[in-house]
Amino acid sequence: MSAPRESQAVDAASLFRLDGRVALVTGASSGLGARFARVLTAAGARVVLAARRMDRLRELSQALPGSLPVECDITKDSDVERLVTTALQHGDRIDVLVNNAGTADPYRSEDEPIEAFREVIALNLTAHFLVSQRVGRHMLERGKGSIINIVSVLGVVGGGLRSLPGYTASKAGLANLTRQLGSEWAGRGVRVNALAPGYFESELTEEIFSNEKMVKRISQMTPIGRPGLAHELDGPLLFLASDASSYVTGHILAVDGGWLAI
């Protein structure tokens, strides 16, 4: 019988560090996107902040050492090309991409204007493919990178509380795009995963959280008994962004208080 291998010392904290790495976050001007940028910076990354509202990006950037604000509408091909070029000039590489930008328009399915549906798909799905493709080419050349798509539990199950046909369709598409890219690029060093949050308070969910009855219903439908708190996405984000998840790809990580378990 061969001798057992000597165990290596475990440095658990360093697994989640991003020192010296460059991260790009879309939709970084408010809500969860701004929070993600703060968390990545706290873990040691230099963050490129992308969104349409430059005033908010500048304000956020002042609080994040090494960050760079870039005004960008990711539904415009030319803006995406400029964003990726600028990010590479800023940091020489992109190690982490967080596809966070998104929108939602509540309509009953029989009433949603087709143009509204197309606009949601364009931002929540098509634009994220374009950003992933452009950043992915760079990551594939380097043989290393982590892409994190922000999906939703509503990309796994139906709307439930509200009718959101465009949103749920776009998030379901992004979830399966995550699986496709994750399996396709894994052998070349690029991991692609997704976070699927349950109900968290943000600019996008402001209408929901201003309704006391809606918040109560969310709490009743969630096994943990309440909506999520912003900091409860910090750990899952860092797990997928860092070497802690080096053997994880094509995975949809639900952070939902048990919403999908019932």
C-alpha positions, 0 to 999 in steps of 0.5 A: 500500500502506498503511503498517504499523501502529505496534506497541504496547509489550508489557507481558506481565506485566500481562496476568496481573494482577488488581489491584482485581478481586474473585474468588469461589472455592468449595471454598476450605477446602483442597486446590486451592481454597485454592491457587487463592485464594492465587494469585488474591490474589498476582495482586492480587485480593480473594478471597471464600472459600466452603466449609462448613468455616468454621474452615479458611476463617478460617485461610486468610483470615488469610494473604490480605489483603483476603479474606473467608471465607463459610460456604456449602453451595452445594447449598443455594439459600439459601446460594448467594443469601447467598454472592453477596449477601455477595460483592457487599457485600464488593467491589461486584462479582465479576470472577472466579468459580472453581467448584472445590467437588467430591466423588468417591465410588469405586463400581463402576457396578453398585454405586453407590447412586442416592442417592450418584450424585445427591449427586455430581451435585448438588454437582459439576454442579447447584450450579455451574450455580446459582452460575454463574447467580447470579454470571453475572447480575451479570457480564452486567449489568456486561458483564464477567467470567470464570468458571472451572469446575474439571472434570477429565480424567475429564470428557473420558475415562472413569475408567480407574484407578478406577470413578467413575460419578457423578464422571465423569458430573458432570464431563462435564456441567460441561465441556459446561455450560462450552461452553454458557455460554461460547458463550451469554454471550460476546457480552455480555462474560462468558467461561466456561472450564474447567480440566481437571487430570490427577492432582494431589495434594489432599484429594480424591485422598488415597486415590490418592496414599497408594497407591504402586502407584497413583502409579507407574501414573499416572506410567506413563500420563502422557507427562511421567512423573509426577503434576502439582504444585500450582504447575503449575495457577497459570499456567493459572488466571491465564491464564483469570482475567485479560485474557491470555485475553480472546479465549478462551471455552467452552474446556476447558484440560487441564493433565494432563502429556499424559494426553489426548494418548495 
